[in-house]
Amino acid sequence: MVLPKLDDLFTSQEQRDNPVVDEVKEIELYKIGEFPDHPFRVIDDDKMEEMVKSVKEHGVLLPVIVRKRGEGNYQMISGHRRKRACELAGIDKIKCIVKELTDDEATILMVDSNIQREEILPSEKAFAYKMKLEAMKHQGKRVDLEEDITSRPLGDKLKSAERMGEEVGESARTIQRYIRLTYLIPELLEQVDNKRIAFRPAVELSY
């Protein structure tokens, strides 16, 4: 199955025919705020230490993605760890790709930019899936914003969870199970992250 490109989800045919070039610029770190309820942890561990060393030697090779938030301020979409590495390295600016995004578009891009990491905790995946699913529902449960989903055959109307499952390589049921983890109290969720409670029993405990 060929999945739609991310740009196709958020643009009309006219916008794709006449694309707006994203602005690329260096921005002071203090002007870049965190993404609200960002589900992916930024930890000062050995991997962060390696990133700091790389940033000191080579700079940030891949620009972060931000969006404008008020006069002269920005919000981080993708690149929280790179920003933190710059802070620890004593660098006060970072190269950014500035995008024009709605709240839902920003949420989906934030999740998609981070969900493919090699190491993701169950709690991170749970809250990320929940945030993306809510954003997709807000967008009207459409794969393409130009398409009127009500005109499609009933059997072809995929639910948001099913469509999201296709995008991330999980079944809709698995996504729903991960989201159930967000109902656990923090102490239990931490035990899931620490592998003291297995995934399936944790889901059952959430009810």
N, C-alpha and C positions, 0 to 999 in steps of 0.2 A: 504493500500500500504506500502510495506517495503522499506524504503529509504536507500541508500547506506551509510555506515559509512564514517566519515570524512577521515579516513586513506585510505579507498578504492578509494577516489577521487584523491589522490595525489601519489599513489604508484602502481607499477606493481605487477604482481603475484609473481615474483621472490623476490621483496623487501618484500612482505608480508610473504613469506615463510622463509625469512632470515631477520627478522626485526632488525633495528638498534636501540639500546637502547638510549633514550634521556639522555643527560648529565644533572645532577642536581647538582647545586653548589650555594654557596653564592657569590653575586656580589655587589660591592659598587654601591650605587645609582647613583653617578655622572658618572658612566660608561654606564648607561642605558639611551639612548635617547628616545624621544617621537616618536610615530608613525606619519608619515607625514599626515596632514589633518585629524587627528583623530576626528571622528564625535561625539563622546560621551563626554559630558562635565564632568569635574572634579571640583566640587564645594565644598568650605569649609563651609558646612552647618551643621545642627544638626546631620545628619546621618554620616557625616565625623567625627564629634566630637566623636560620639559613636564608630566609627571604630578606631580612635586614642586611645581611652580608652582601647578598646579590644586588640589592638596591644601592648600597654604598659604592659597589664596584662598577655597576653597569647602569644604574638608574632604573626607573620603571619602564620596562620595554613595551608593555601593553597598556594603553590608556584606560583609565576607569570610565565608567558611564555614569553620568549625573543628569539631573533635570533642574531647571530653574525653579526656585521657590522664593518669591518675593524679590525685592530690589537688591541685587548684588549677592544673593544667597542661592545655595544649591542643595540638592538632596542626593545622597549616594544611592545608586541603583545597583551597580556591580563594581566591586573593587574595595570592599571594606578591609580586607586583609592587606592589600597593597597600601591603602591609606595608613593603616596602623604601622606597617613597616617603615613608611616614610617618617612617621612621628618618632619612632624609636631610632631611626637613622639620623635624626636632626635635620631632615629636609622639610621645608615649609610650603612647598608647592608641588602639585602633581598634574601631569597632563591628563586632560579630560575630554571625552566626547560628550557634548551637551545635546540632549534630545528633548523634543517637545512631546510629553507624554501625559495622558490622563492618569488618574490614580489607579484605575484598573490595568491599564497598559503597563504602568510602572511596576505594579505588583507581579504581573505575569513575567515581565522581562527579568525582574529581580530573582524570581524563583528559577526560571529557566537557565539563568546565567550561573546558578550555584548548585543546582540539583545533580549535575553530572560529576561532582567531586568524587574522588576515589573513596574518601572516608566521610560518611555522613551518619550522624547519630539518629536513632529512631525518632527521638523527640524533634530533631531538626526537620526530618522528612515529614513528620506528622503535621507540624504547624505550617510548613511550606505548602504542603498539599492543601491544607485547609484554606490558606490565604489565596492560593491560585484558583481553587474551585469557586470560592465566593466571587472572585473577580470575573471569572468566566460566566457565572450566573448573572452578574450585573450587566454583562455585555449582551444578554439576551439569548445565551446558549447557541451562538452562531459560530460556525467555522470561518465564514467569510462575512465581513460586515456588510458587503453588498448584497448578500444572498438573503432572500426571504424564506426562512426555514419553514414557515407555515405552508408554503407551497410545495414542499417536498413530500414524498410518500411517507406514510406513517412509519413503516419499517426502517426508513432511512434517517429518522430523527433521533440521532444519538443523544443520550443524556450527557450532561457536562462531565460526569465522572468517567463515563465510557470513552468519551473523546479525549479527556485528559490522560486516561490510561494508555491510549494509543500513542500519545505524544511522549510519555515518559517510560513506556515499555512495561507497564504494570496493568493488571486487570482492574476493572472498576471495583471489584470486591476488595482487592488488596488496598486500593486507595482509601476506600471507606473504612477499612480496618485500621489503617494508619491514623486516619483522622479521629477515630475513637480514642486513640492514645491521648489526645489533647484534653480529654475529660478526666484523666487521672490526676490525683493530687501530686504536687511536685516531688514528694518523697518517693512515691511509687514510680513515677516517670524516670527519676534518676536511677532507680534500680534497673529499669529496662535498659537505659543507656549503658549501665555498667554490666549488663548481661547477667544480672542476678535473677531477673524475671524474664522468661522467654516471651516472644512476641505474642503467640496465640493466647496463653494464659493472661497476659496483660490486657489484651483486647476484651476478654471475658470479664476482667475486673472492672472495666470501664463502664459497664452497664449497671 
